[in-house]
Structures are given as C-alpha cells and as structure tokens.
C-alpha cells in the first residue's frame, strides 16, 4: 500500500481533473485510489484525451462507481489528420447509460506544435475544426465542457463565444493565466480550475487569478500525474494531493480549511452534477 503524509483538515474533496490511465499502465491504480481515500479525496474525474482512454475511463466509472467519474473528448495535442474518424466515435459515449460527466478535455494548444513551420498552419486548422465540432456536440447534449488552452486563451474564448454554448457550463482547466483573463471568463459565466501551480513560488499571476475569481465558481484539480503541488513538487502527482492544493488555497483566502474544502466540493458537485 502506498504510504502518504496525511494533511490536516481532511474532508470529502473532489479532484476534478486527473489522468488515471497512467496508473493503470503502471499497475498502481488501486493503491492510488486507496491513497486518495486516506487523504480525504472521495471522488475524482478521469479526463479523456482520445479514443485510447474513453472506454477505459468508462470502465473505471463502472468498476469504481461513486469514486471515479469520467469525461470524454479529443485533446488538441491528440488531433491528427485522422481526427474526423476519432470524433465519429465520441457521440456514442454521450448516448450510453454510463455517460461522461463532461465533454473534454478539448480546446487549442499553440505550444505543442510541429517543429516544421510549414506543418503548423495545417495542425492549427485541424485543432480548430476538432474544437468547433466538439463544442457543437457539447451544445447538443447540454453538458459541462472542460477546456484545454495553452498559449491560445483569446482564440479559445472567441470560438466558445461563436459556438453558442452555455458559458456557465465551461471550465478552463489547469488555469495558468492572470486575473484579467479570469475576469474575462467570469464575466461570461465561465470559470477557472486551479492545479498545484497555485502553490509554486513563481506563480503569482495564477494566485492573483485565484483571488480574483468568486469562490462560488472555484474548483480544484491535480491534473495528475503532472504538476505535483508543494510539498511534493517534482514528484509524480496523484489525485489525493488535491488536499494540499486546497490547504494552500484556503490560506490564500485566510479561510478555515475545512470550510473551504466543503465549499469547493459543493461547487464541483453542482458543476458536474455528481
């Protein structure tokens, strides 16, 4: 069994964004889920990135019912020239009895692009077309939408505006922008979700964004196995460590830790209808 240092003020938190396929492949998923329970993280959302994990996460949601939920979407970094075939498989998940709690993660990524400059415009076009299609699907099913935006904030906002989806159902995950950008989301009804970046010494813009967003819109996530928070920065992240992010966030707000955890858990429940 994985040994962990238990943080103070443990309560039934929700990790709203993690990638469990990594632990499944490593043979450590059961230990990771047990560790999360020990740390007071009672639920988590396994976020889909391509057809390679949609069925896997649907199976986890069935096997670990009430603890693991899942989303399905084609991540922009997994968009390739065969993306129409990938997207043709997506809608069936939203028609299933064990359907995803959200569509995502979807969006635009201008950081991970082809090294060959000549190939960049085509890849950006593919990403935009895949994003537009999936926004249309989300509008049709009126479901929450998890946005991946890297070096593409303005473009993502513009495409969401044009899509006509309900901004109240939109969350920009792993928010790494500043307070002005979070206000742009909030003014539309959207929101930002915060990771362990919130605990990093040089992430003052992210902390200011967190403080600028109304508490009733705020959600937390690990994006595990990436972006482990302080005091575990540099290690492989895990869903249970959202507890440490919550502790840091409560301190920023000068708020009781247990009360903060209760508040963000209730917000996550409402947004994803858990």
N, C-alpha and C positions, 0 to 999 in steps of 0.2 A: 504494500500500500504506500502511495506517495505521502511523504511527511511534509507538513506545511506549518508555518508560523501563523497562528490564528489572530486576525486583527481584532481590535476592540469594537464594541457596539454592533456585533453581528446580527443581521436580520435577513428577511427573505428577499434578497436582491435579485434583479434580472440582468443578465448580460445580454444586451440587445443585439450584439453582433460578434460572432466568432466563427471560426472555420474548423469544424470538427474532423474533416477528412484527414487532416494531418495526424491526429492522434489515432484514428482508426488504422491508418497505414503503418504507424509506429507500434501498434499493439498496446497502446496506453489509454485508450478511451475510457474504459471502466474506472481506472484509477483517477483520471482527470475529472470524471463526473462525481466520483466519491469525494474527491478533494473539494470540489465546488460546494457540495452539500456541507462539508465540515466548515467551510468558510462562510456559510450562510447565504450562498447563492443558489436559490432553489430552482431557478429556471434560466434557460438560455435559448437564443435563436441561432441556429446553424444557417449561415447565409450562403445561398447558392451562387456560383460563379459561371457554371456552364453545365451542359448535359452530363458531364462526367460526375457531377455530385448531386444533381437534383433528386434522382431516385435513391441515392444513398441516404440523403438527409430526410427524405420522406420515410424511409425505413427506420431511421433513428427516432423520428417523431412517433412512429408506431411502437417501436421497442421500448422507448423511454417516455411513454405517454405522460404528459403533465410536467415533465422536466425539460425535455427537448422539443422545441418547435422549429420550423424551418421556413426559409424563403427560397424562391427560385427566380433566377434572372441571368442574363448573359452579360457578364462583366466586360467593360470596354477593352481590357487587356486580353480577353479571350475571343474578341471579334476577329475573324479571319475572312478570307474570301468565300468561305462556305457558310457564312453566318445565316443566310436565309434558311438553310437546312436545319441549323441549330434552333433557330427561332420557331420553326414549324413544329417542334416538339414541346414547346413551352406551354401553350394554352391548355393542353390536356391536364396538366397538374392543377390548374385552377378550376377544372371541372370534376376533379376527383373528390372522393369523400374525405380523404385526408389531405386537404388542400393547404397550400402555403399560407402563412400569416401575412406575407408581404410579397411584392414583386421587387426583386433586387438581388444583388446589387447591380444597378445599371447607371450609365452616365457616359462621361467623356474623360479621357486621360491623355493629356498632351505632354506627359513626362516620359512614359514608356512608349516611344515611337521607333520606327525602323531607323537603323543607323544610316541607311542610304537616303539622302534627302529627296531623291526622286520618287521614293516609295511613300513618303509621308502624306501627300495630299490624298492618295487613294485610301490609306488607312484611316485618315481623319473622316473621309466621306463614309466609309464603312461604319465607323463608330457612330456617326450622326444618324445614319439610316437605321441602325440597330436600336439606338436610343429612341428615335421617333416612333418606331414600331412598338417598342415595349411601353412607352408612355401611352400609346393608344390602347394597348392591351390593359394597362392598369386603369385607364379611364373606363373601359368597358366593364371591368369587374369591380370597380369602385373599391380598390384595395390600397393599403399603405404602400408607399414606394420608398425604397432605400437607394439613395443617390451616392454614387462614387464620382467625385470631382477632384481631379488633380491637375493643377495649372489650367483649369478650364471653368472657373467659377461663373464668370459672366456668360459664357456660352451655354452652360447648363441652365442657368436661370432663364435665359432667353428662350431656350427650347421648351422648358417647362411652361413658361408663360404662353407660348404659342400652342401648346398641346391642349390646353383647356382642362387639365386635371385639377382636382381639388387640392390646393396648396396645403390645406390642413392635414392632408394625408402624406406629406412629403417630409422626409428627414435626410439631411446631408450628413452622412456618417463620417466618422474619423475627422471631425472638423479641425482644419489647420489654418483657417483664415483668421481675420481680426474682427473687432467689434463692429466696424462699418458693414462688413459682409453679413454678419449675423443679424444685424438690423434689417438688411435687405430681405432676408428670409422671413424674419418675424413679421415684418410689415405685410407680407403676402399671406401669412398664416402658416408658413413653414417653420422648420426648427433645425437645430444643430444637435448632434450627439457627440459626446466627448470621450476620448480614449485616455490611455496613460500619458499621452503627450502633455496633458494638463499638469502632470507632476514634474515635467522636465524643467530644469533651471532656465534654459534659454527660450522657453515658450511663453513669454509674457503676453504676446498678442493673443494667443489662444486663451490664456487666463482672463484677459480683458474681454474677449468674446463671451466666455462662460459667464462672467459677471454682468455683461450687457443683456443677456437673454433672460426673460422672465423664468422664474423657477418652474412654473407650471408647464413649460414647454421642454424642459431639460431632461435628457436621457443619457445614460452612460453605457459604455461598451468596452470590451478589451481589444477587439479585432485580433484576438489570439489565433495563431501562435506568435503574432507580431506585437511590437510596441509594448513590451512589459513595463509596468509603472515602477516608479521608485516605491519601495526599496529593492526591487528586483530588476531594475533596468539592465539590459544586456543579456538577460536570460531568456529562455523560451517562455513566452507568455502562456497563460491558461485562464479559462473563464472565471475561476474563483477569485482571481486577483482584481476583479472589478470592485471588490470590497475596499482595496487600498485606494483606488481612484475615488470612491465615494467618501472615504475619510478625508482625503486631501480637499475634495470639493466642498465638503461641509466646513472645513477650516477656513477656506477662502470666503465663505459666506458668514463666518462666525456663527454657525448654526449647530445645534445639537446633532450629533452624528446619527443617532437612531431616528430622529425626526426627519432628517434629510433623506436617509435611506428609504424610509416609508413613503416619502413624497415622490421620489424618482421612480420607485417601484409602481406606485399607483398611476403615475403618468405613463409609464411604459405599458402597463396593462390596458389602459384606455386606448392608447395609440394603436397597438397591435391586436386589440380585442382578445386578450389572452383569458 
